[in-house]
Amino acid sequence: MRAEGRVRLVIFRVGMTLGELCPDNSAPLPFFCYSRSMILALCLWLLAAASELLLYKVLPTDKSRVVWAVATGVLLLVSGTWLVFLHWQIWLAVWFLSLYKLLSLARAAVNRLPRRELQRMSVRAFAWLLLAQVIVMGLGWLMVHQRATAVYIFDLLVATQVLAALVVLRVTVNTWRHTQPGDLQTSLTDKELPTVSVLIPARNETDALQRCLETLIASDYPKLEIIVLDDCSVNRRTPEIIRGFAQDGVRFIQGGEPNEVNWLAKNHAYARLSEEASGKILLFCGVDVEFSPHSVRCLVELMHKRGKDMVSVMPLRAQKVWSEGSLLQPMRYFWEICLPRRFFKRPPVLSTVWAIRTEALERAGGFDAVARSVTPEAHFARQSVIGDKYSFIRSNLEFGVYSTKLASEQYETTIRTRYPQLHRRLELVAVTTVLELFFLIGPFLGLLLLWALPHQLLLGSIWLICVVALEATYYQVAVKTKLDNPAFAWLLFPAAVLTDLVMLHVSFWKYEFGRVDWKGRNVCVPVMRVEPHLPKLQ
C-alpha cells in the first residue's frame, strides 16, 4: 500500500506540475491522476503492445503462434475499448487505429508469407501504427485539456482541408491542360513512319476481343503489326476469334503456363509478345479497347513531335457502354490525375493503352525487371520520366481511343491493383483511410454537422469552398472522360470516395487472407510471394 501511495503521489505531482502550464489552471490529466481504472486499462494497453511486438520478433512456427496472436488481439481490443469508455475524446481515434493492429495480428496468425518477409512487414506496420496512435493521442489530449491550443489545432485542421482541396483542384486543372493531345496533324510521310506492333494478351475472351481487332484492322496506319497471344484460354472461342482474323494479318501466338512463383501471368504474356514483335514501337492494350482508324497514327505522331519514348493513354468511355461502374473507374482516374505525382517522379499511367519504344523497354530491363508487378507500365513510366521521355495523354474525339470495360471487369481490376498500389503495406492502408476520410469526406460531414458548431458562417463558408473544389475536380475527371452523366456527377463524389475505401479494404483482405483471381488465375502467389500449397486430397 505504501508503494502504491508513493506512485500515486508522484503521478499527482506530475499532473499538478503540468496543470500549472494550462491557461485555465486545471489539471491536464484528472482521469490519469485519480482513476485506478484508467491506470489499469493503460497498463493493459501497453502490455498488449509489448506482446504484439514480441510476437512479431519471435513468430513461432507452431500452433502457439495462433494462440499468442488471439490472446494479444483480445487484450488489445479489451484495453482499447475500456479506455474509450473512460475517456472517448482521447482514445476513440487510437481505438480506430487498433483495428488495423488486429488485422496485422490476424496476418501473423495466418502466416501465409515467408517468415522473414512476414516479420519485416509486421514490425514495420507495428512501428508506424504505434507512432500514429501516439500522435492522435497527443492531439486528443491537447484538444481536451488545452482549450486555447485546441482552438488553434481545430483552425489548423480546417485550413489544411481547404488548402488540400484547392491544391487538388489546381493540380487537376494543370494536369488536364498538359495531357491534351494538342495538334494531331500529320507531319511524317508513310515512308518515315516507324513500324508499330500492337500486342494484345487474351484469355477466355469473347465479343470484346472481336470488336477490338475489328477496329485495329480498320486502322489507316501503313506499318502495323497485330499480334494476339492466347494465354491458355479454357474456352474455344478465344483462339477461334484470333484465327478468324488471320487473313487480315493478325498473328496468333499460343501462350504457355508461367512459373507462378516468379511470374505474373499477364507480364509473362507481355514478355512473350515483345519477343515476337518486330516493330520499333510496341503498343500494349487490353481487349476492352476500341480504336478509331487514325488512333495509331496520332499516337506515333505525338511521340515523334514531343520526342517521347513512352506514352500512356487515358481513354474515353465508349458511348454504347452503360456507365454502371461509374463509382470505380472515375476514382481510378482521380488518383492518377489529381495528385502532384510528377513532384515525386511518379507520373500518372494506365494499363489500358500504352506504347513504348523497343530500345527504351530494353534499357529499363524488359519485363524480367517487373515479373511480379501488377502494374509493370508504372515502372517503365518512372524510368522514362527521368529524362523527360514520358507523356500521359487523355484521349478525345479526335484521338479516338475508347474503353469498353464493364462494371464487373472494373471491380476485378480495382481488387487486383488497389492494395499493390500501396506497396502491400497495411500501415499505408490505415493512413490512406484516415486521409481520405479527413480531406475528402470531412468537408461534407462538416456541413452536415454545422448546426452544432460555433462560428457557423465562417466554417460553413470554408467547407463550402472545399466541397465546390472537390466536386469540380471529380466533375472534370468523370464527366470529361464520359464516365458519368453530368446531371448526377455532382452528387456521386462522396459515394465514390467511400466506395474506393471499401474496395481498398476488400483488396487488402483478398490479398492477405483470400485469393485474387485474374482471368481464372490466383495472382497472390507472385504478387504477395504467398507460399503455394498442393490441393487437398479428396
N, C-alpha and C positions, 0 to 999 in steps of 0.2 A: 504494500500500500504506500510505503514511503517513496519507493522508486516511481510509482505511478503519479504520486503527488508532485514529485520533482519535475517529471516530464511535463505534466500539465502546467506547472508554474513557468517553466521555460517557454512553452508554447504561448502561454498568456502574455509573457513579457515581450516576446517577438511580435505578437499581434498588436500589443499596445504601442510598441515602437513604430510599427508600420502604420498604425492608426494615427499617430501624430503627423504623418505625411499627408493624410487625407484632408481635403479642403473643408469637409463638414465635421472633422474631428471625430468621426465614427470609426469603430474598429473594422478593419477591412475584411476580416475573416471570422465573424462571430460563430458561424456554424462549425468552423475548424477548431476554434478555441474552446468551445463549451460542449460540443456534441461528441459523445463517445461513439455514437453510431457512425458519424462521418469519419472518425479516425479509423474505425474498424473496416468500413467499406473501402476507404482509400488504401489501407494496407492490403486488403484482398485484391484490389485492382493492381497494385504494384506486384503482388505475388503472382498474379496471372500473367503480367508482362514478363517477369523473370522466368516463369515456367515456359512461356511461349518461346523466348529466345533460347533457352536451354534445349528445348525440343528440336529447334532448327539446327543447333550446333551438334547435338548427338545424333538425332534422326535414326532411331533403332530400325532394324530391318524386320523385326518380328511383329507379332500382334500387339506388343506393348506400345508400339507407336500409335495405334488407333486409340487405345485406352487413354494414353497420355494426352493426345490431341482432344479427345472428347472431354476429359476432365478439365483441361485448360480452358476449353471453349465454354463449358458450363460456369467455371469460376469467373471468367471474363464477362459473360453475359449477366450473371447474378450481381457481381460487384458494380458493373456499369449501370444496370437498372436501379440498383439500390441508391447509387449516387444521384441518378436523375430524380428519384423521388425525394431525396433530401434537398437538392438544390438544382432544379432543372435548368435555370438560366445559364449556369456554367457548364453543366455536364451533358446537356442534350446533344450538342454538336459532337462532343467526344464520344458519346454512345453511338451516334450515327457512323463515325469512322471505325468504331469497334466492329461493326458488321462486316467490314472488309477484312479485318483481322480474323474473324470467324471463317471467312472464305479461304484465307491463307492457311488456317489450321486444317480446314477440310482438304485442301490441296495436298498438304503434307500427309494427311491420313490416307488419302487415296494412293499417293506415291506412284504416279504413272511415268514420271520423268527419271532420267538418270540421277543417281544420288547426289553427285556434286552440283549438277545443274539445279536440282530442287533446293539444295542448301543455299546456293548463291542467290536464287530468286527469292527464297523465303526470308533470308536475313536482310536482304535489301528492302523488301516490302515492309518488314517489321520496323526497320530503322526510319524509313520515310513516313510511315503511318504514325509511329510514335511521335516523331517530330511535329507532324501536322496536329496531333492531339494536344501536344504541349502548347502549340501556338494558339489554337482555338480556345484552349483552357485559359491561357493568359488574357486573350481578348475578352472572354466572357467575364473573367474576374474584374478587369478594368471597367467593362460596361456596367457591372452591378455595383461595384464598390467605389469607383471613382467617377462621380456624377459629371464633373466638368470634363474629364477626359472622355467619358462616354459620348458626350455631345460631339466632340472633335472626331472621334472614331466613326460615329454614325455619318457625320457630314463627309468625311473622307471616303467612306464606302459608297455613298450616293454619288460623290464626284467621280469615283473610278467607274461607276456604272455608265454615267453619261459620256465620260471620256472614251470608254471602250466602245460604246455604241457608235459614236462619231468616227472613231478610228476605223471600225469595221466598214462603215459606210464609205469613208474616203478610200480605203484600200479597194473596196469592191468597184467603185467608180473608176479608179485608176487602172485596175486590172482589166475591167471591161473595155476600157478605151484602148489599152495596149494589146489586147488579144483579138482585136478585129482584123480580119484578113487584109484589109486595105485594097489597093488596086490589083486586080487579078487579070489584067490584060496580058496577052501573050507576048513574051519577049524572046523566046527561044524558038528556033525552027525545029521541024520534026527531026532533022539530022542531028541537031545539037542536044536534043533531049536525052537524058541518061535512061538506061534500061531500069525498069521497076518490076520487082517481084512482089505480088500480093500473096501473103502467106496466111492460110486460114486453118487452124486446128478444129476438127469437128468430131463430135462423139454423141451418138444417139440423137441426131438432128432430124428434122422433118421439113416443114414448109419454109421456115426461116432461112435455112441454108439455100434452098432453091431460089428464093427471092433475092438473096444476097448475090448469088452467082449470076442471075439474070441481069442485075444492074451492073455487075462488073464487066460482063462480056459486051455490054452496050457502051462501054467507055470509048471515047474518041482518042485515047492515048495510043500512039502507034507502037511503042516498045514495051508492051505489057506482058508479063508472065504471071499466070494464076496457078498456084499450087495449093491443093487441099489435102490435108492428112487425115485419114480415118483412124482415130485414136481408139482402136479396138472396140468399135461400136457393138452393142449387143443386138440391136435391130438390124434388119437388112436394108432398111430404107436409106440409111446414110450412104453406104457405098453405091447404091443404085443411083442416087441423085448425082453423086460426083461423076460416075462413069457416064451418066446421061449427057454431060457437058464435054465429053472427050472431043467430039467433032468441033467444038468451039475453042479448042486449045487449052482446056483446063486439065492440068496434070493431076493424076491420082497417086497418092503415096499411102501404103499400108503401114500404120504405126505398130509399135510393139509395147508390151508392158514394161514400164521403167522399174528400176530398183526403188521401191517406195521409201526406203530409209534415206537415200541420198538425193532423190529427185522428186520434185513436184511434177505430176504427170503433164500439166499444161506447159511447164518450162521445158520438159523433155521433148514435147511435141514441137515447141518453138525451135529448140536446138536442131532437131532433125530437119525441120523445114528450112532453116537458114543454111544448113549444109547442102541441101538440094537446090537452093536458089542460085541463079546466075546474075541477078540484077545488081546494079550499083547502089540502088536504094531498095531497102526491104520495108514493105508496108504490112504491118500486122493488124489484123482486125478479127472481131468475132463474127459469128454467123448472124447476129441480130443487128446488122448494119446494112444500110442501103445507100448506094452512091448515085449521084447524077452523072450523066455522060462525061462531064468536064471536071469532075471532082479530083481525079488523079492528076490531071494536068495542072489544075490550080494549086494542088499541094506541092508538086515539083517546082512550079514557077515561084512559089513563095519561098521554098528552101533555097532556091538559086538567088533570088533577089536579096534575101536577108543574110545569105552566107551561113546558113544553119546546117548542122549535122543531124539534128533530130527535131521532129515536130510531133506534138500530140494534139489531137482534135477533140473538142467538146461538141458532140453532135446535137442537132435539133431532134425533137421528138416527131416521129412520123405522124402525119395527121390521121391516118387510119387506125392508129393505136390509141385506145381509150386510156386516159391518164388515171387508171385505177391505183397506180403506185405513186401518187403524187406526193406522199409524205416521205418516201425513201430516196428517190433519185434527186430531188432538189437539195436535200441535206448533204448528199454526196458531193454535188457541185458546190454547195455552200462552203464546205470545208476546203475545197481546192481553190476557190476564188476569193473568199472573204478574209483570209488570214494573210499577214505580211510574210509570205513564205520566202520570197527572194532575199529578205534580210537574213534569213538563216540558211541560205543556199539550198533550200528545199523547194524547188519550183512546183507549181501545180502540174499534175499529169493524170491522165486517164488511160485505162487499158482498152477502151472501146476501139479507137483507131490511133495508131502511132507509127511513124516512119523514121527510119534511121539509116544513115549511110553505112555500107558494109564495113568500110575501114574503121569507122567510129565504133561500131559494135565490137570489132576485134580488139581495138585499143582498150575498150572498157572491160575486156576479159571474156566476152561472149557470155553465153548462158551458163557456162560452167561456174561463173562467179556468182550466179543468182539461182543456183539449182533448187534451193528450198524456199525461195522468196515468193510470197503471194503476189507481190507487185514488182516484177522484175523491171518493168519500164521505169519505175521510180529511180532505180539505181543508175540506169543509163542517162536519165534526165539530169541527175545530180552530177554525173561525170561531164556531161556536155555543157551544163550551165557555167562551169568554172571558166571556160574560155569564151563565154557568151555565144555558144553554138547551139542553143536550145530555144525553142519558141513554143508557147502554148496558145493554140488558136481555137476560137469558137466559130463554129460553122454558122453560116447564114444562108439565105435562099440562093445566093449566087454560088456559094461554095458547094452546097448541096450534099452534105453528109447527114444522114438521119439514123436515129436509133429506134429499133422496133422491140426493145426489151420489155417483156411483160412483167406484171407485178410479182408473180412467183419467182421469176428469174432475178428481179431486183432484190427480193428477200434473200435468196441464196447468195447473191453477190455481197450484200451487206453483211451477212453472217460470216462469209468467208474472209472478208477484208477488214472488218471494223476492229477486232481485237489485235490482229497483227500490225495494224497501223499505229497502235500504241506500244509497239515493240514487245508485245506479250507481257506487259508489266502490270500487275494488279494495282500497284500504287498509282500508276497513271490513270487507271480506270476511276479510282476514287477521286483524284484531283480533277479529272475531266468532268466528272459528275457534279462536283461542287462548283466548278467554274461555270458550267452550262446553266445550272440552277440559279446561280447568283447573277450572272451577267445577262443571260438570255431570257430567263423566266422571272427573275427578280423584279424588273420594272413593271411587268404585267401584274404580278402579285401585289406590288406596292400600290398600284392604282386601285386595286380591289379593296385593300385594307386602309386606304387613305382616310376614311372617316374616323378611324381610331387613333390617328396620329396628330401631333401638333404641327403648326406651320403648313397647313394643308395646301395653301395656294402655291407656296414655293416648291414643296416636294411634288405636288401634282404637276407643276409645270416642267420640272426636271425629268420626272418619269415619263411624262407625255413626249418629251423630246426623245428620250431613249426608245420608246415604243415606235414612234414615227420613223426613226433612223433604222431600227431593226426590221420593221415591216418593209421599208423601202429597199433595204438590202435583199430581203427574201423575194420581194416582187421582181427585182432586177434579175435574180437568178432563175426563179421558177417560171415567170411569165415570158421573159425574153427568149428562153430556150423552149418555149411552148410545152412546158411540163404541167402547168396549171392553168385553169380558167381564170382570166383576170378578175372576174366578178367575185371569186372566192379566195384568191390568193392572199388577200389581206387578213383573212380570218384563220389561215392554216399554220402560221409560223409557230405559235406556242405548241400546237399539236404535233408539228413536225419535229420540234426540239425534244419533246417528251418521247416521241416515237424513236428518235435517234438514241436517246438514253436507254430505252428498253432494249433496242437492238444491240447496243454495245454490251449490255449485261448478258443478253442471250448468247451473243458471240463468245464472250468470256466463258460462260458456263459450258457451252458445247465444246470449246477447245480444251478446257481444263478437266471436265468431268464426263463429257459425252463423245460425240464424233461429229465432224463437219463433212458432209458428203458434197462432192462437186462432181457432177456427171457420173454418179454411181461409185465414186472412189472416196475413201476416207483420207483427207488431207492432213489430219492431225499428226500422223506418223512423221512425215518430212518437215512440217512446219514447227510443231512443238517438240520434235525429237522424242515423241512418245515411243516407249519400247513396245514393239509389236508382239502379240501373243498368238499362239496357234488357236484355232477354233476349238471349242469344247466338243468332246466326243458325244455323240447321241446315245 
